[in-house]
Amino acid sequence: GGKDQNGAGSAGLHRHFDRRMICTCPVPLEGQEHRAAYTLLAWALHRLHGFSGRLVLSRTPEGKPFLHDFPKVRFSVSHCTGMVACAVDCVETGVDIEAVRPYSERLTYRCLAPVEREQLLGDSREREEAFFRFWTLKESYGKALGTGLGYPLREVSFHLGDPPKSNVPGYFFIQKVINKKFILSVCKKGIPPEQTVTVLRHLPERIGGITYEDGSIAKPEGFG
């Protein structure tokens, strides 16, 4: 095949769409996380598929972004203050990262199933970590599903462990504590994800660019 907009033969690229990666890294400057998340995604896409030019995103009717010219490549990005994460796969995937911090007790009744609230045990720090383990699992599932948090949160329940277990068939989860203060959760559809998480010490250099069809700079999934 000929060259595509990313400077690589498209026929060669399509052979490798089964490659996958989960990666995360710190962001030193507060307020730069949304750009950093897509810088990390561009780096991952370059490492996996050789993409190096301008990538264009479209959105599903539900609002989930996808690569306009390479719809078989699935991805998800997330950020919180000080940290970004992305997942690239050949199956529907969702990623969420959050800092462990105090939370409102009312949220547990809005978001958690009774069986999940029973697992919120221990001192305040342990409860905070457990809550954000549940929260990021639910976020990652919603992103993989393509609905964000627009599903009945209390009807989908998890049992914390390594790996976490859920009551939704056909979806599998990875969870990792990063730097002792961030929780990363990844959801994948269809296959048990026997994967490692690549933790980078620094944000990689920017490779190419990622924008939406209207020219706006990409931001992490607003629906999730």
Residue pairs with C-beta under 8 A, 6 or more apart in sequence:
1 9
1 10
1 11
1 12
2 9
2 10
3 9
3 10
4 10
4 13
4 69
5 53
5 54
5 69
6 13
6 50
6 51
6 52
6 53
6 55
6 208
7 50
7 52
7 53
8 49
8 50
8 51
8 52
12 50
13 49
13 50
13 51
13 70
14 72
16 48
16 49
17 49
17 70
17 72
17 73
17 90
18 90
19 48
19 49
19 88
19 90
20 48
20 87
20 88
20 89
20 90
20 195
21 44
21 47
21 48
21 86
21 87
21 88
21 198
22 85
22 86
22 87
22 95
22 174
22 184
22 186
22 195
22 196
22 197
22 198
23 40
23 43
23 44
23 85
23 86
23 87
23 197
23 198
23 199
23 200
24 40
24 83
24 84
24 85
24 86
24 97
24 178
24 182
24 184
24 197
24 198
24 199
24 200
25 36
25 40
25 83
25 84
25 199
25 200
25 201
25 202
25 203
25 204
26 82
26 83
26 179
26 201
26 202
26 203
27 33
27 36
27 79
27 82
27 83
27 84
27 203
30 81
30 82
33 79
33 80
33 81
33 82
33 83
33 84
34 79
34 219
34 220
35 217
36 79
36 84
36 203
37 77
37 78
37 79
37 84
37 85
37 86
37 219
37 220
38 77
38 210
38 217
38 218
38 219
38 220
39 203
39 204
39 206
39 207
40 77
40 84
40 85
40 86
40 200
40 203
40 204
41 75
41 77
41 86
41 88
41 210
42 51
42 55
42 206
42 207
42 208
42 209
42 210
43 204
43 205
43 207
44 75
44 86
44 88
45 51
45 55
45 73
45 75
45 88
46 52
46 207
46 208
48 88
49 70
49 73
51 70
51 207
51 208
52 207
52 208
53 208
54 208
54 209
54 210
54 211
55 67
55 68
55 69
55 70
55 208
55 209
55 210
55 211
56 67
56 68
56 69
56 210
56 211
56 212
56 213
57 65
57 66
57 67
57 68
57 210
57 211
57 212
57 213
57 218
58 65
58 66
58 67
58 68
58 212
58 213
59 65
59 66
59 212
60 66
60 146
62 146
62 147
62 148
62 150
62 223
63 148
63 221
63 222
63 223
64 143
64 146
64 148
64 221
64 223
65 75
65 212
65 218
65 221
66 74
66 75
67 73
67 75
68 213
72 90
73 88
73 90
74 88
74 89
74 90
74 91
74 92
74 93
75 86
75 87
75 88
75 89
75 93
76 86
76 87
76 93
76 94
76 95
76 140
76 143
76 144
76 186
76 221
77 84
77 85
77 86
77 95
77 220
77 221
78 84
78 85
78 86
78 95
78 96
78 97
78 139
78 143
78 220
78 221
78 224
79 85
79 97
79 220
80 97
80 98
80 99
80 182
81 99
82 99
82 182
83 97
83 99
83 178
83 179
83 182
84 97
84 203
85 95
85 96
85 97
85 184
86 95
87 93
87 94
87 95
87 186
87 188
89 188
91 188
91 189
91 190
91 191
92 144
92 145
92 146
92 188
92 189
92 190
93 143
93 144
93 186
93 187
93 188
93 189
94 139
94 140
94 141
94 142
94 143
94 144
94 145
94 186
94 187
94 224
95 140
95 143
95 184
95 185
95 186
95 187
96 135
96 136
96 137
96 139
96 140
96 143
96 184
96 185
96 224
97 136
97 178
97 182
97 183
97 184
97 185
98 132
98 135
98 136
98 139
98 182
98 183
99 132
99 181
99 182
100 125
100 128
100 129
100 132
100 181
100 182
100 183
101 128
101 132
102 124
102 128
103 128
103 131
103 132
107 131
108 117
108 120
108 131
109 117
110 153
110 154
111 134
111 135
111 138
111 153
111 154
112 120
112 131
112 134
112 153
112 154
112 157
113 154
113 155
113 156
113 157
115 157
115 159
116 134
116 157
116 158
119 130
119 134
119 159
119 160
120 127
120 130
120 131
121 127
121 130
122 130
129 177
129 183
130 160
132 183
133 158
133 160
133 164
133 175
133 183
133 185
134 158
134 160
135 183
136 175
136 183
136 184
136 185
137 158
137 164
137 166
137 173
137 175
137 185
137 187
138 149
138 153
138 156
138 158
139 149
139 185
139 224
140 173
140 185
140 186
140 187
141 151
141 156
141 166
141 168
141 171
141 173
141 187
142 148
142 149
142 150
142 151
142 224
143 187
143 221
143 224
144 171
144 187
144 188
144 189
145 151
147 223
148 221
148 223
148 224
149 224
150 223
156 166
156 167
156 168
157 166
157 167
158 164
158 165
158 166
158 167
158 173
159 165
159 166
160 175
162 175
163 172
163 173
163 174
163 175
164 173
164 175
164 185
165 173
166 173
170 189
170 190
171 187
171 188
171 189
171 190
172 187
172 188
172 191
172 192
172 193
173 185
173 186
173 187
173 188
173 193
174 185
174 186
174 188
174 193
174 195
174 197
175 183
175 184
175 185
175 186
176 183
176 184
176 197
177 183
177 184
178 184
178 197
178 199
184 197
186 193
186 195
186 197
210 217
210 218
211 217
211 218
212 218
